[in-house]
């Protein structure tokens, strides 16, 4: 790569910080990388767990980027209703070389109208909500459809980012980063996907998530309605 490659992370309060920090750690090592962290209002944002992400740029002040990445979080469907934030995601995504997300960030891409008719990943507990935005659910950990790359839940962001590095800078470079980061996952509890989890663990997790599903489904439906209205606007 002979010129600056600009990645923009579109972040927001209460996002899941690993959805952002995992891919950021990988993508900032691209050759000739310029990495911009941007939010609706600029300044500090407070991620899940009281982690402050400081000195973010304003999305409105960014004209374009090569790669747009939207992380997920428990507030993703609320953010999908923020027409200002979503409008900037739409604007940047329409001209970006790569449009990407991690976890429930794909719901925000969907609300921006960037996933209609496309296969997309999401955290397994919430991926059914993708249909509100005309996306096709894909259970893959990293899913590509054209110039759109979406990662599954949280830790999939690292896999997604290394996939992007291979796409942009070549497989050899991605392999070197993999080695440099000692990325050799060996989880102490091999149940990180529903098909691998013990039945009791899956049941308990689903019971917990069901308390949130009604409100998130309603928010996703409303965001889908707004997306369709925007698409039909003259």
N, C-alpha and C positions, 0 to 999 in steps of 0.2 A: 504494500500500500504506500503510495507516494504523497498522499495528502491527509490532512486531519480527518479522522473518523469520529463523528460526534454522536455520542449516546446520551439520550435524555431519559432520566428516571422521573416519572410523574408521581409524586408522593403526596400523602395526605395524613391527617391525624388518625391515630389508632390503627394504622396499617400494621401488618405483621412484619416486624423489622427484618427477619431472616429472608423473607420474600424479596427484599431489597438488598440487604447487605451481602447475601450470598452471591447473587449475580453481579453486584457492583464490584466485589473483590476480584472476580474473574474478568469482567468486561473492561475494567479500567487498565488491564494489562495488554489490551490490544495494541498493536503497533500504531504509533501516531494517534493515540487515543485522546480525545477530549471528552470528559465525562461531566455532565451537568445534572445537578439535582434540583428539581423544580417543583413548586407547589402553586396552588391557586393564588395565594396572597404573598408568597415569598417569606423570607425570614425563617424562624424556627417552627418545626412541627414536632408533635409528641407522638412517637410510635408506641405500639403496645408494650407494656412493661415499663412505662415512664422513661423510655430512651429518647433523648432529644436529638433530632437531626437538625443541625443549625445552618444558618446562612443560606437557605435555599433560594434559588432564583425565582422570579415570577414567570409562570407559564406564558403569560401574555407578552413577555419580552423576548421570547424565543421564536425566531422566524421559521426555522426548519431544523431537522436533524437527520442523521443517517439511520439511527436505530432508536425507536421509542419503546420503552419498557414500563409497564404498569404493574406494580406489585399488588398482592391481595391483602385481605384483612377482614375481621369480623364486621367492619363498617362498610365493606365494599358496595353492598346494595344501597346503602344510604348515599354514598359518594356517587353512585350511578344516577342519582336523582339531582345531583348538583350540576345544573345546566352550564354553568360557567366552566367548571373543571372538565366536564365531559366535552364541551365545545372545543376546548383547547386540545384535548386528546384527539378528537376527530380531525381538527385542522392539521395537527402535526402528523397524525397517522396517514392522512391522505397523500402526503408527499414524501414520507419516510421510505427509505429502501427496505427496512424491516420493521414490522409492527409486532410487538411481542408483549407477553405477560407471564406472570407467575401466579399460581393458585387462583383465587377468586378475582384477581386482576382481569381475567378474561371476561368477567361479567361487566366490567367497566368498558373494555373494548367493545363488547356487544352493545352496550347502551350508546356508544358512540357510532354505531352502525358499521363497525369495521369487521364484523364476523358473519354477516348475512350469507348463508349458503356455504360457509366454510367449516371444515372440521376443526374442533378446538378441544383443548384439555382444560381441566379445572380441578380443584380439590374434589376428591371423590364424593364427599358428603353433600356437595352443592352443585355438582355438574348438571343435574337435571334442569337447573335454572337457565342454562345456556339456551334452551329451546325458546325462551321468551324473546330472544334476540335473533332468531332465525339461524342460529348456529347448529351444526351437527355434532353431537356429543361423541368424543373419542376418548377411550379409556387409557390411552397411552400416557407415559410419563413425560415425554416430550413429543409434541405433535406439530408437524409442518403442513401447511396448506398454502402453496404459493410463497408469498413473501411474509406470511404470518406464522410465527413460531409461538406456541403456548406451552407452558410447563404445568404440571400437576401441582399437588399440594406442597408448599413450603420448601422442603429439602430438595424437591425436584428442580428448584431454581438453579442449583449448581450444575446439574446435568444439562439443563436448558442452556445455561451460559457457556458451558464447554462446547455444546453443539453449535452455538453461534460462533464461537471462536474458530472452530473448524471450518465453518461456512465462510467466514470473513478472511481469516488469516492462514487457513490451511490445516490439515490434519496433524502434520508434524508439530506445528506450533501448539495446537491444542493438547497433544500428547505431552509435550514438554511442560506445559502449565499443570497438567494433571499430576505429573511427577513432582514438580516443584511445590505444589500444594499438598503433597502426600494424600491425594484423594483416593482412598482405598476403603470405602465404607464397610464396616463390620459391626452392625448394630448389636447391642447386647440382647435385644428382644426382637427377633425377626418377625414382627407382625405389623409392619408399617403400611400395609394395604389391606382392605377388607377381606380379600380372598386368602390372605396369609394369617389374619388375626384369629385368636381363639374365640369361640362362639360367645363366651361370657363377656369378653372384652369388647367385642363388636356390639353386643346388645347394650352394654352399659354406655358405650359412646353414642350409639344411636339415640338412646333415651335422653341423654344430655342435649344432643343437637336438636332433637325434636322440639325442645322448648323455644328454639330460635327460628325454626323453619317457617312457621306461619308468617311471622313478620318479614322475614327475608324474602319469602315467596311473593308476598304482597308488594314489597318494594321493587323486586325484580319485574313483576308484572307492570307496575306503574312506569318503571324506567323503559320497559319494552314499548309501552303505549306512546311514551314521549319520543322514542327512537323512530317509531313508525310514523308519527305525526311530522317529525323533522324530515324524514325521507320523502313524505308526500307534499312537503311545502314547495311552493313555486320558487 
